[in-house]
Amino acid sequence: MLCEAEQRTSVEVAAIVGAPEGTVRTRLFHAKRKLREILGDAS
C-alpha cells in the first residue's frame, strides 16, 4: 500500500516498516503477482 497508494519508494517503505529494502521489494513483487493471478481468474 505504501509503495502503490502513497507513491513511496522501497527505501522509504523499508525505513517505515523496519525491514530491509530487499524484503520490501520481494513482498511487493509477490503481492503484485498474487493480485494478477486473482484478477486473471475473475475474468
N, CA, C, O and CB atoms as a CASP TS submission, in Angstrom:
PFRMAT TS
TARGET T0000
AUTHOR 0000-0000-0000
METHOD Language model
MODEL 1
PARENT N/A
ATOM      1  N   MET     1       0.821  -1.197   0.000  1.00  0.00           N
ATOM      2  CA  MET     1       0.000   0.000   0.000  1.00  0.00           C
ATOM      3  C   MET     1       0.864   1.258   0.000  1.00  0.00           C
ATOM      4  O   MET     1       0.575   2.225  -0.705  1.00  0.00           O
ATOM      5  CB  MET     1      -0.933  -0.001   1.204  1.00  0.00           C
ATOM      6  N   LEU     2       1.919   1.228   0.796  1.00  0.00           N
ATOM      7  CA  LEU     2       2.762   2.428   0.867  1.00  0.00           C
ATOM      8  C   LEU     2       3.411   2.728  -0.478  1.00  0.00           C
ATOM      9  O   LEU     2       3.503   3.887  -0.881  1.00  0.00           O
ATOM     10  CB  LEU     2       3.842   2.260   1.942  1.00  0.00           C
ATOM     11  N   CYS     3       3.858   1.692  -1.168  1.00  0.00           N
ATOM     12  CA  CYS     3       4.521   1.902  -2.461  1.00  0.00           C
ATOM     13  C   CYS     3       3.532   2.362  -3.522  1.00  0.00           C
ATOM     14  O   CYS     3       3.795   3.316  -4.255  1.00  0.00           O
ATOM     15  CB  CYS     3       5.217   0.618  -2.920  1.00  0.00           C
ATOM     16  N   GLU     4       2.414   1.691  -3.599  1.00  0.00           N
ATOM     17  CA  GLU     4       1.474   1.956  -4.682  1.00  0.00           C
ATOM     18  C   GLU     4       0.537   3.123  -4.389  1.00  0.00           C
ATOM     19  O   GLU     4       0.427   4.035  -5.208  1.00  0.00           O
ATOM     20  CB  GLU     4       0.666   0.724  -4.961  1.00  0.00           C
ATOM     21  N   ALA     5      -0.129   3.117  -3.265  1.00  0.00           N
ATOM     22  CA  ALA     5      -1.129   4.148  -2.970  1.00  0.00           C
ATOM     23  C   ALA     5      -0.488   5.476  -2.577  1.00  0.00           C
ATOM     24  O   ALA     5      -0.964   6.542  -2.968  1.00  0.00           O
ATOM     25  CB  ALA     5      -2.052   3.676  -1.855  1.00  0.00           C
ATOM     26  N   GLU     6       0.589   5.406  -1.807  1.00  0.00           N
ATOM     27  CA  GLU     6       1.223   6.637  -1.338  1.00  0.00           C
ATOM     28  C   GLU     6       2.457   7.030  -2.159  1.00  0.00           C
ATOM     29  O   GLU     6       3.111   8.033  -1.874  1.00  0.00           O
ATOM     30  CB  GLU     6       1.612   6.482   0.112  1.00  0.00           C
ATOM     31  N   GLN     7       2.759   6.228  -3.174  1.00  0.00           N
ATOM     32  CA  GLN     7       3.871   6.510  -4.092  1.00  0.00           C
ATOM     33  C   GLN     7       5.207   6.660  -3.363  1.00  0.00           C
ATOM     34  O   GLN     7       6.013   7.523  -3.711  1.00  0.00           O
ATOM     35  CB  GLN     7       3.581   7.776  -4.886  1.00  0.00           C
ATOM     36  N   ARG     8       5.436   5.835  -2.370  1.00  0.00           N
ATOM     37  CA  ARG     8       6.708   5.876  -1.645  1.00  0.00           C
ATOM     38  C   ARG     8       7.687   4.906  -2.283  1.00  0.00           C
ATOM     39  O   ARG     8       7.281   3.906  -2.876  1.00  0.00           O
ATOM     40  CB  ARG     8       6.506   5.536  -0.146  1.00  0.00           C
ATOM     41  N   THR     9       8.967   5.198  -2.164  1.00  0.00           N
ATOM     42  CA  THR     9       9.993   4.312  -2.699  1.00  0.00           C
ATOM     43  C   THR     9      10.190   3.131  -1.757  1.00  0.00           C
ATOM     44  O   THR     9       9.753   3.157  -0.607  1.00  0.00           O
ATOM     45  CB  THR     9      11.323   5.072  -2.909  1.00  0.00           C
ATOM     46  N   SER    10      10.851   2.104  -2.261  1.00  0.00           N
ATOM     47  CA  SER    10      11.109   0.934  -1.416  1.00  0.00           C
ATOM     48  C   SER    10      12.045   1.304  -0.265  1.00  0.00           C
ATOM     49  O   SER    10      11.977   0.693   0.801  1.00  0.00           O
ATOM     50  CB  SER    10      11.716  -0.219  -2.252  1.00  0.00           C
ATOM     51  N   VAL    11      12.904   2.282  -0.461  1.00  0.00           N
ATOM     52  CA  VAL    11      13.796   2.743   0.614  1.00  0.00           C
ATOM     53  C   VAL    11      12.974   3.394   1.725  1.00  0.00           C
ATOM     54  O   VAL    11      13.209   3.138   2.906  1.00  0.00           O
ATOM     55  CB  VAL    11      14.856   3.746   0.064  1.00  0.00           C
ATOM     56  N   GLU    12      12.010   4.237   1.345  1.00  0.00           N
ATOM     57  CA  GLU    12      11.158   4.890   2.334  1.00  0.00           C
ATOM     58  C   GLU    12      10.310   3.870   3.089  1.00  0.00           C
ATOM     59  O   GLU    12      10.187   3.937   4.312  1.00  0.00           O
ATOM     60  CB  GLU    12      10.256   5.926   1.657  1.00  0.00           C
ATOM     61  N   VAL    13       9.731   2.930   2.355  1.00  0.00           N
ATOM     62  CA  VAL    13       8.892   1.913   2.986  1.00  0.00           C
ATOM     63  C   VAL    13       9.711   1.063   3.945  1.00  0.00           C
ATOM     64  O   VAL    13       9.244   0.733   5.035  1.00  0.00           O
ATOM     65  CB  VAL    13       8.229   1.026   1.924  1.00  0.00           C
ATOM     66  N   ALA    14      10.915   0.708   3.552  1.00  0.00           N
ATOM     67  CA  ALA    14      11.787  -0.088   4.416  1.00  0.00           C
ATOM     68  C   ALA    14      12.036   0.633   5.733  1.00  0.00           C
ATOM     69  O   ALA    14      12.013   0.011   6.795  1.00  0.00           O
ATOM     70  CB  ALA    14      13.123  -0.387   3.712  1.00  0.00           C
ATOM     71  N   ALA    15      12.271   1.923   5.674  1.00  0.00           N
ATOM     72  CA  ALA    15      12.504   2.698   6.889  1.00  0.00           C
ATOM     73  C   ALA    15      11.246   2.764   7.755  1.00  0.00           C
ATOM     74  O   ALA    15      11.331   2.704   8.982  1.00  0.00           O
ATOM     75  CB  ALA    15      12.972   4.111   6.534  1.00  0.00           C
ATOM     76  N   ILE    16      10.093   2.887   7.126  1.00  0.00           N
ATOM     77  CA  ILE    16       8.829   2.984   7.856  1.00  0.00           C
ATOM     78  C   ILE    16       8.507   1.679   8.574  1.00  0.00           C
ATOM     79  O   ILE    16       8.153   1.688   9.753  1.00  0.00           O
ATOM     80  CB  ILE    16       7.688   3.354   6.904  1.00  0.00           C
ATOM     81  N   VAL    17       8.628   0.560   7.868  1.00  0.00           N
ATOM     82  CA  VAL    17       8.217  -0.725   8.444  1.00  0.00           C
ATOM     83  C   VAL    17       9.343  -1.428   9.193  1.00  0.00           C
ATOM     84  O   VAL    17       9.107  -2.427   9.873  1.00  0.00           O
ATOM     85  CB  VAL    17       7.699  -1.632   7.354  1.00  0.00           C
ATOM     86  N   GLY    18      10.558  -0.916   9.075  1.00  0.00           N
ATOM     87  CA  GLY    18      11.677  -1.517   9.796  1.00  0.00           C
ATOM     88  C   GLY    18      12.148  -2.829   9.208  1.00  0.00           C
ATOM     89  O   GLY    18      12.568  -3.729   9.934  1.00  0.00           O
ATOM     90  N   ALA    19      12.077  -2.937   7.892  1.00  0.00           N
ATOM     91  CA  ALA    19      12.511  -4.150   7.195  1.00  0.00           C
ATOM     92  C   ALA    19      13.572  -3.772   6.167  1.00  0.00           C
ATOM     93  O   ALA    19      13.623  -2.623   5.730  1.00  0.00           O
ATOM     94  CB  ALA    19      11.304  -4.872   6.509  1.00  0.00           C
ATOM     95  N   PRO    20      14.414  -4.717   5.776  1.00  0.00           N
ATOM     96  CA  PRO    20      15.398  -4.429   4.731  1.00  0.00           C
ATOM     97  C   PRO    20      14.705  -4.076   3.405  1.00  0.00           C
ATOM     98  O   PRO    20      13.601  -4.546   3.129  1.00  0.00           O
ATOM     99  CB  PRO    20      16.339  -5.639   4.536  1.00  0.00           C
ATOM    100  N   GLU    21      15.359  -3.258   2.606  1.00  0.00           N
ATOM    101  CA  GLU    21      14.784  -2.845   1.331  1.00  0.00           C
ATOM    102  C   GLU    21      14.500  -4.052   0.437  1.00  0.00           C
ATOM    103  O   GLU    21      13.475  -4.090  -0.243  1.00  0.00           O
ATOM    104  CB  GLU    21      15.722  -1.868   0.619  1.00  0.00           C
ATOM    105  N   GLY    22      15.383  -5.015   0.432  1.00  0.00           N
ATOM    106  CA  GLY    22      15.183  -6.219  -0.382  1.00  0.00           C
ATOM    107  C   GLY    22      13.916  -6.956   0.000  1.00  0.00           C
ATOM    108  O   GLY    22      13.222  -7.493  -0.864  1.00  0.00           O
ATOM    109  N   THR    23      13.613  -6.985   1.277  1.00  0.00           N
ATOM    110  CA  THR    23      12.395  -7.639   1.758  1.00  0.00           C
ATOM    111  C   THR    23      11.166  -6.896   1.258  1.00  0.00           C
ATOM    112  O   THR    23      10.185  -7.517   0.849  1.00  0.00           O
ATOM    113  CB  THR    23      12.386  -7.713   3.297  1.00  0.00           C
ATOM    114  N   VAL    24      11.215  -5.587   1.291  1.00  0.00           N
ATOM    115  CA  VAL    24      10.094  -4.772   0.793  1.00  0.00           C
ATOM    116  C   VAL    24       9.869  -5.058  -0.683  1.00  0.00           C
ATOM    117  O   VAL    24       8.733  -5.264  -1.109  1.00  0.00           O
ATOM    118  CB  VAL    24      10.363  -3.255   1.015  1.00  0.00           C
ATOM    119  N   ARG    25      10.929  -5.072  -1.456  1.00  0.00           N
ATOM    120  CA  ARG    25      10.802  -5.331  -2.897  1.00  0.00           C
ATOM    121  C   ARG    25      10.253  -6.722  -3.168  1.00  0.00           C
ATOM    122  O   ARG    25       9.404  -6.901  -4.041  1.00  0.00           O
ATOM    123  CB  ARG    25      12.154  -5.166  -3.589  1.00  0.00           C
ATOM    124  N   THR    26      10.737  -7.707  -2.420  1.00  0.00           N
ATOM    125  CA  THR    26      10.271  -9.081  -2.600  1.00  0.00           C
ATOM    126  C   THR    26       8.798  -9.203  -2.258  1.00  0.00           C
ATOM    127  O   THR    26       8.038  -9.834  -2.992  1.00  0.00           O
ATOM    128  CB  THR    26      11.089 -10.044  -1.742  1.00  0.00           C
ATOM    129  N   ARG    27       8.393  -8.608  -1.153  1.00  0.00           N
ATOM    130  CA  ARG    27       6.982  -8.669  -0.755  1.00  0.00           C
ATOM    131  C   ARG    27       6.093  -7.982  -1.776  1.00  0.00           C
ATOM    132  O   ARG    27       5.003  -8.468  -2.079  1.00  0.00           O
ATOM    133  CB  ARG    27       6.784  -8.029   0.619  1.00  0.00           C
ATOM    134  N   LEU    28       6.545  -6.868  -2.303  1.00  0.00           N
ATOM    135  CA  LEU    28       5.775  -6.156  -3.318  1.00  0.00           C
ATOM    136  C   LEU    28       5.651  -6.990  -4.590  1.00  0.00           C
ATOM    137  O   LEU    28       4.578  -7.045  -5.191  1.00  0.00           O
ATOM    138  CB  LEU    28       6.427  -4.803  -3.634  1.00  0.00           C
ATOM    139  N   PHE    29       6.726  -7.633  -4.999  1.00  0.00           N
ATOM    140  CA  PHE    29       6.722  -8.487  -6.180  1.00  0.00           C
ATOM    141  C   PHE    29       5.699  -9.609  -6.026  1.00  0.00           C
ATOM    142  O   PHE    29       4.883  -9.847  -6.917  1.00  0.00           O
ATOM    143  CB  PHE    29       8.123  -9.070  -6.427  1.00  0.00           C
ATOM    144  N   HIS    30       5.754 -10.296  -4.881  1.00  0.00           N
ATOM    145  CA  HIS    30       4.851 -11.426  -4.642  1.00  0.00           C
ATOM    146  C   HIS    30       3.396 -10.965  -4.521  1.00  0.00           C
ATOM    147  O   HIS    30       2.489 -11.651  -4.992  1.00  0.00           O
ATOM    148  CB  HIS    30       5.268 -12.178  -3.372  1.00  0.00           C
ATOM    149  N   ALA    31       3.174  -9.826  -3.903  1.00  0.00           N
ATOM    150  CA  ALA    31       1.813  -9.298  -3.767  1.00  0.00           C
ATOM    151  C   ALA    31       1.226  -8.955  -5.131  1.00  0.00           C
ATOM    152  O   ALA    31       0.062  -9.254  -5.398  1.00  0.00           O
ATOM    153  CB  ALA    31       1.803  -8.057  -2.861  1.00  0.00           C
ATOM    154  N   LYS    32       2.021  -8.330  -5.992  1.00  0.00           N
ATOM    155  CA  LYS    32       1.545  -7.982  -7.330  1.00  0.00           C
ATOM    156  C   LYS    32       1.256  -9.238  -8.147  1.00  0.00           C
ATOM    157  O   LYS    32       0.266  -9.297  -8.877  1.00  0.00           O
ATOM    158  CB  LYS    32       2.578  -7.104  -8.055  1.00  0.00           C
ATOM    159  N   ARG    33       2.117 -10.233  -8.022  1.00  0.00           N
ATOM    160  CA  ARG    33       1.919 -11.483  -8.759  1.00  0.00           C
ATOM    161  C   ARG    33       0.627 -12.170  -8.311  1.00  0.00           C
ATOM    162  O   ARG    33      -0.152 -12.646  -9.137  1.00  0.00           O
ATOM    163  CB  ARG    33       3.128 -12.429  -8.558  1.00  0.00           C
ATOM    164  N   LYS    34       0.411 -12.214  -7.003  1.00  0.00           N
ATOM    165  CA  LYS    34      -0.797 -12.848  -6.480  1.00  0.00           C
ATOM    166  C   LYS    34      -2.047 -12.092  -6.931  1.00  0.00           C
ATOM    167  O   LYS    34      -3.051 -12.710  -7.286  1.00  0.00           O
ATOM    168  CB  LYS    34      -0.743 -12.919  -4.946  1.00  0.00           C
ATOM    169  N   LEU    35      -1.990 -10.776  -6.919  1.00  0.00           N
ATOM    170  CA  LEU    35      -3.122  -9.968  -7.370  1.00  0.00           C
ATOM    171  C   LEU    35      -3.413 -10.218  -8.854  1.00  0.00           C
ATOM    172  O   LEU    35      -4.574 -10.321  -9.249  1.00  0.00           O
ATOM    173  CB  LEU    35      -2.842  -8.472  -7.126  1.00  0.00           C
ATOM    174  N   ARG    36      -2.369 -10.315  -9.670  1.00  0.00           N
ATOM    175  CA  ARG    36      -2.571 -10.614 -11.097  1.00  0.00           C
ATOM    176  C   ARG    36      -3.241 -11.969 -11.267  1.00  0.00           C
ATOM    177  O   ARG    36      -4.129 -12.115 -12.108  1.00  0.00           O
ATOM    178  CB  ARG    36      -1.227 -10.589 -11.859  1.00  0.00           C
ATOM    179  N   GLU    37      -2.830 -12.968 -10.480  1.00  0.00           N
ATOM    180  CA  GLU    37      -3.424 -14.296 -10.560  1.00  0.00           C
ATOM    181  C   GLU    37      -4.899 -14.257 -10.185  1.00  0.00           C
ATOM    182  O   GLU    37      -5.735 -14.855 -10.862  1.00  0.00           O
ATOM    183  CB  GLU    37      -2.676 -15.270  -9.654  1.00  0.00           C
ATOM    184  N   ILE    38      -5.216 -13.548  -9.099  1.00  0.00           N
ATOM    185  CA  ILE    38      -6.599 -13.454  -8.638  1.00  0.00           C
ATOM    186  C   ILE    38      -7.460 -12.735  -9.670  1.00  0.00           C
ATOM    187  O   ILE    38      -8.553 -13.196 -10.000  1.00  0.00           O
ATOM    188  CB  ILE    38      -6.670 -12.726  -7.284  1.00  0.00           C
ATOM    189  N   LEU    39      -6.977 -11.618 -10.176  1.00  0.00           N
ATOM    190  CA  LEU    39      -7.749 -10.852 -11.144  1.00  0.00           C
ATOM    191  C   LEU    39      -7.864 -11.591 -12.465  1.00  0.00           C
ATOM    192  O   LEU    39      -8.871 -11.467 -13.163  1.00  0.00           O
ATOM    193  CB  LEU    39      -7.118  -9.488 -11.364  1.00  0.00           C
ATOM    194  N   GLY    40      -6.850 -12.351 -12.810  1.00  0.00           N
ATOM    195  CA  GLY    40      -6.893 -13.137 -14.050  1.00  0.00           C
ATOM    196  C   GLY    40      -7.931 -14.242 -13.955  1.00  0.00           C
ATOM    197  O   GLY    40      -8.575 -14.572 -14.951  1.00  0.00           O
ATOM    198  N   ASP    41      -8.102 -14.811 -12.788  1.00  0.00           N
ATOM    199  CA  ASP    41      -9.093 -15.873 -12.597  1.00  0.00           C
ATOM    200  C   ASP    41     -10.512 -15.334 -12.642  1.00  0.00           C
ATOM    201  O   ASP    41     -11.446 -16.067 -12.965  1.00  0.00           O
ATOM    202  CB  ASP    41      -8.857 -16.584 -11.273  1.00  0.00           C
ATOM    203  N   ALA    42     -10.678 -14.065 -12.321  1.00  0.00           N
ATOM    204  CA  ALA    42     -12.014 -13.482 -12.246  1.00  0.00           C
ATOM    205  C   ALA    42     -12.571 -13.143 -13.633  1.00  0.00           C
ATOM    206  O   ALA    42     -13.781 -12.965 -13.774  1.00  0.00           O
ATOM    207  CB  ALA    42     -11.986 -12.231 -11.379  1.00  0.00           C
ATOM    208  N   SER    43     -11.726 -13.051 -14.648  1.00  0.00           N
ATOM    209  CA  SER    43     -12.221 -12.625 -15.956  1.00  0.00           C
ATOM    210  C   SER    43     -12.573 -13.740 -16.893  1.00  0.00           C
ATOM    211  O   SER    43     -12.999 -13.488 -18.020  1.00  0.00           O
ATOM    212  CB  SER    43     -11.229 -11.779 -16.602  1.00  0.00           C
TER
END
